[in-house]
Amino acid sequence: MVCREKTVCFTGHREIKENYNILFLKVYSVVENLIKNGYLYFGSGGARGFDILASEVVLKLKKKYQNIHLILVLPFINQYEKEKGWSKEEIYKHKNIKKQASKIVYTQKAYSAGCYYKRNRHLVDFSSVCICYMYKATGGTVYTLRYAIKEGLTIINCF
């Protein structure tokens, strides 16, 4: 069973506006610090962009800290088939991340209006810390961040 006090969620924009490797190292440092402070579970929404980067960070750290877990909370099955903008590389990374995740949760089977909000609320509802990548006050990232603040989560913005 996942313990909210030891769980972190990620939220961020699909477009990364800075050097991918620099952001990766920034997130790596934040996540490793949280691991050293007892966090074990890391929830990612499985979207392209920041969610993929964050998932890759957790999987890299799992090689060093075998007791941590990546939990994918996905809005529906094969989301990349419905969403615009997925590159072949991103689809490959998404499938690879799914193979390595400790657990996959689908908040529903198929797409419907509001399914992303449902996924984002699920991530927040089971976490005590939210690591975000927010550079604009629009979209699902800002919605999720506002909800996380309302729910009392500690917020760490890596932008």
N, C-alpha and C positions, 0 to 999 in steps of 0.2 A: 504494500500500500504506500502511495506517495504521501509524504508529509509536507504540508504547505510551508512550514517553517524552514524546510531544506530545499525548496523548489524555486527556480528562477524561470521566467519566461522571456522571450525575445519578441520585439516588434520593430519593424523598420520599413523604410521605403524599398520598393522594387528596383529603383534606379540608385546606384551608388555614385555619389558625386565627388569622390576622392579616390586616391590610389588604393586599389583593392588590398594590396599587401600591407600598406600602412594601417588601414582599418582592421585587417585581420589581426595584426600584432596588438593593436589597441584592445580589441575584443578579447583576444587570448589573455592578455594581462588582467583584464577585469574578471574574466571567468576563473582564471587560476587563483586569483585572490579570494573569490567567493568559495572556491573548493577548499582552500586553506582555512576558511572560516566555517566549514561544515556543510556547505551546500552540496547536494548529491544529484539532484534531478534538474534537468534543463529542458524546457518545453519550447518547441519551435513550430511555427505554423506552416512550414513547408513551401512557402512562396518563393519565387525567384528573387534575386537580390540579397537583401540583408538576411533573410531567413536561411538561405543556403549557406551564406558565409558563416553565420552563427552556428549552424549545424556542423559545418566542417571544423570549426574551432573546437567544439565539444568532442567530436570524434578524434581529433588530434590529441587533445588532452586526455582522452580515455586511455590512450596508450601508456600514459604516465600515471594516471589515477584510475585503476581498473574498477573502482567502486562507484564511479559516476555513471549516469544514465542519460541518454538522449531520448526524449519522448516527443514523437511527432504528433501534433494535433492538427489533423487535416480536415478541411471543410467538406470534402467529398472525394470519392474515388477518382483517381487520375485527373486531378485538377488542371494539369497542364494541357489537357485536351480541350478544355472549355475556355481557358484564359488566353488572352492575346499576349504576344511578346516573348514567349518561351523560345530560346534558341536550342539547337540540338545539344549543345554543351550543357545548358542548364537542365534539360530533360535527363541527360545522362547522369549529371551530378545528383539530381533529385532521386532517381531510381537507385543509385549507389548509396545515398544516405538512408533511404528506406530499408535497404538490406542490412545496414549496420545499426539501425536504431534499436534501442532496448525494447521499445513499445511503440505501436502506432494506434492512435485513436482517430476514428472518423466521426465527426460530430453529426454527419448524416451520409446516406449512400450517394445521393445525386444532387446536382446543383439546384438551388432555388433561391429566390430573393431573400436576403438576410443571412445566408449561410456563412459568409465571412465574419459578420458580427457575432454569430453564434460561436464560431471557432475562436475568435479573439476574446470573447467573454470567458470561454472555457479556460483558455491559457491563463488569464488573470485570476480567475476564481480559485485556481489550484496553486497559486504562487504567492511569495512574499516579497520578491524582488523582480523588477522589470528592467531588463537591459534594452535600450532602444537606440535606434539610429534615425533621428528626426531632424530634418533641415527645412521643412516647410509645414505650415499648420493646416494641411489638407489631407483628406483621405483616411483610410483605415488606420494608419499609424497614429494619427492625432486622436482619433476616436478611442483607440485602445489605450493610449497614454492617459487620456482624460479619465477613462474608466478605472485604470490602474491607480491614479491619484485619488479618485473618489473612494476606492476600496482600501486605501492606506498602504499601498506597496511602496517600497523604496525604489526610486527611479534613478537609473544611471544612463545618461545620454552619451553615446560614443561618437557623436558628430563633432 
